[in-house]
Amino acid sequence: MKYLIAGLGNIGNEYAHTRHNIGFDVVAAFVSKHGGEFKNERLAYQAEVKIKGRTAVCVCPTTYMNLSGKAIQYWLGKEKIPLERSLTILDDLALPLSKMRIKPAGSDGGHNGLRSIQAHLNTTAYPKLRFGIGNDFPKGMQADFVLGKWNKSEEALVKLKIEKATMAIETFLFQGIEAAMNEINNKEYTL
């Protein structure tokens, strides 16, 4: 059983560990936890992780956020993975920092990475893990906020949520999306 685990973000040191790159950070934590190693492959950094009879093909697209769909479409096709066995991890302004949400489908919500995936796959019906980043920024400063680094006061909570997100990926692999939804939806993450 193969699965595609895709983390959204932008390549380049200036974007490393920013709010917009939380998808990369979650997937990197999952790969590291399971002893995988990323290689620079076509359209993505890619790592294959085998756990108890499951294969997780993990990708962090190197296309930049706005062209994420090109990489997701390529890896789904190359690995012959059905859409329902994929999980896309991304940052979400609409959710507070204390929240995460998994859903089997849903709109792009104004997220450029999701908009690109939707355009390439012609559907919104694919599983997503939305990592709440909050929206604590002055009017007109959304881009600076999203592309900014976490505040010192947020770092410990972000680390905890990354751990919980990697556990939710494992639940998704072994028990399915309903179990993963029950694990993290409607939970409040605090320290």
C-alpha positions in Angstrom: 0.0 0.0 0.0 1.5 3.3 -1.2 0.6 6.7 0.0 1.7 10.2 -1.0 2.5 12.6 1.8 3.0 16.1 0.4 4.2 19.1 2.4 3.7 22.5 0.8 6.3 25.3 1.0 8.9 27.2 -0.8 12.5 26.2 -1.5 15.4 28.5 -0.5 16.9 29.5 2.9 14.9 32.7 3.1 11.7 30.6 3.4 13.1 27.9 5.7 11.0 27.4 8.9 8.5 30.2 8.0 4.8 29.9 8.6 4.2 29.2 4.9 6.7 26.3 5.0 5.1 24.4 7.8 4.1 21.7 5.3 7.8 21.1 4.6 8.6 21.0 8.3 5.9 18.5 9.2 6.9 16.2 6.3 10.6 16.5 7.2 9.8 15.6 10.9 7.8 12.6 9.7 10.6 11.4 7.4 13.3 12.0 10.1 11.2 10.1 12.7 11.1 7.0 10.4 14.7 7.1 9.3 14.1 8.3 5.8 16.3 10.6 3.7 15.3 13.2 1.2 16.8 13.2 -2.3 16.5 15.9 -4.9 14.2 14.3 -7.5 12.0 15.5 -10.3 10.0 18.5 -9.1 10.4 17.7 -5.4 12.6 16.7 -2.5 11.5 13.1 -2.2 11.9 10.4 0.5 10.4 7.0 0.7 9.5 5.7 4.2 8.4 2.1 4.8 6.4 1.4 8.0 4.7 -1.9 8.8 3.8 -2.8 5.2 2.9 0.7 4.2 5.1 2.9 1.9 4.9 6.6 2.3 6.2 8.5 -0.7 7.0 11.9 0.9 7.5 15.0 -1.2 8.2 18.6 -0.7 7.7 20.3 -4.1 10.7 22.3 -5.4 8.3 24.2 -7.8 7.6 27.0 -5.3 4.2 27.2 -3.7 2.2 28.6 -6.6 3.1 25.6 -8.8 2.7 22.9 -6.2 0.1 21.1 -8.3 2.6 20.3 -11.0 4.7 18.3 -8.5 1.7 16.6 -6.8 0.2 15.5 -10.1 3.6 14.1 -11.3 4.3 12.1 -8.1 0.7 10.7 -7.9 1.1 9.5 -11.5 4.6 8.3 -11.2 3.9 6.2 -8.1 0.3 5.3 -9.2 -1.2 6.5 -6.0 -5.0 7.1 -5.9 -5.9 10.6 -4.7 -7.7 9.3 -1.5 -4.3 7.8 -0.4 -2.6 11.2 -0.5 -2.3 13.8 2.3 -1.3 17.4 1.6 0.0 19.4 4.6 -0.2 23.2 4.5 -0.4 26.3 6.6 -3.9 27.9 7.2 -4.5 31.5 8.1 -8.2 30.8 8.9 -7.3 28.5 11.7 -5.8 29.8 15.0 -2.4 28.6 16.0 -4.0 26.2 18.6 -5.8 24.2 15.9 -5.2 21.7 13.1 -7.8 20.1 10.8 -7.9 17.1 8.5 -10.6 16.8 5.8 -11.1 14.5 2.9 -12.0 17.4 0.6 -12.5 21.2 0.6 -11.8 24.4 -1.3 -8.4 26.1 -1.6 -9.6 28.8 0.8 -7.4 31.3 -1.0 -4.2 29.2 -0.6 -2.1 29.4 -3.7 -0.6 26.0 -3.2 -4.0 24.4 -3.0 -5.3 26.5 -5.9 -2.5 25.1 -8.1 -3.2 21.5 -7.0 -6.9 21.9 -7.7 -6.1 23.3 -11.2 -3.8 20.4 -12.0 -6.1 17.6 -10.6 -9.4 19.2 -11.6 -10.9 18.5 -8.1 -11.0 19.7 -4.5 -11.6 16.1 -3.3 -8.3 15.1 -1.9 -7.3 14.9 1.8 -5.6 17.9 3.5 -4.1 18.5 6.9 -4.4 22.2 7.6 -2.0 23.5 10.2 -3.4 26.6 11.8 -1.0 29.6 11.8 -3.4 32.2 13.0 -3.9 35.7 11.4 -2.4 38.0 13.9 -1.1 40.7 11.5 -2.0 44.3 10.7 -4.2 45.0 7.6 -2.2 44.7 4.4 0.6 42.7 6.0 -0.6 39.2 5.2 2.4 38.3 2.9 4.9 39.4 5.5 3.2 37.4 8.2 2.9 34.2 6.2 6.5 34.4 4.9 7.7 35.4 8.4 9.4 33.2 11.0 7.5 32.0 14.1 7.7 34.3 17.1 9.8 33.0 20.0 6.5 32.7 22.0 5.0 30.4 19.4 8.0 28.0 18.8 7.2 25.5 21.6 3.6 25.2 20.5 4.6 24.8 16.9 7.0 22.0 17.9 4.2 20.2 19.8 1.8 20.6 16.8 4.5 19.2 14.4 4.7 16.1 16.7 0.9 15.7 16.7 0.8 16.2 12.9 3.3 13.4 12.4 1.2 11.1 14.6 -1.9 12.1 12.6 0.0 11.1 9.4 0.7 7.7 10.9 -3.0 7.3 11.9 -4.0 8.3 8.3 -1.6 5.5 7.0 -2.8 2.7 9.2 -6.4 3.6 10.2 -7.6 5.9 7.5 -8.8 9.5 7.3 -11.8 9.2 9.7 -9.5 8.1 12.5 -7.0 10.9 11.7 -9.8 13.4 11.8 -11.0 12.1 15.2 -7.4 12.4 16.4 -6.8 16.1 15.7 -10.0 17.9 14.6 -11.7 19.9 17.3 -8.6 19.6 19.6 -7.2 22.7 21.2 -3.4 22.6 21.3 -1.8 24.5 24.2 1.3 24.2 26.3 
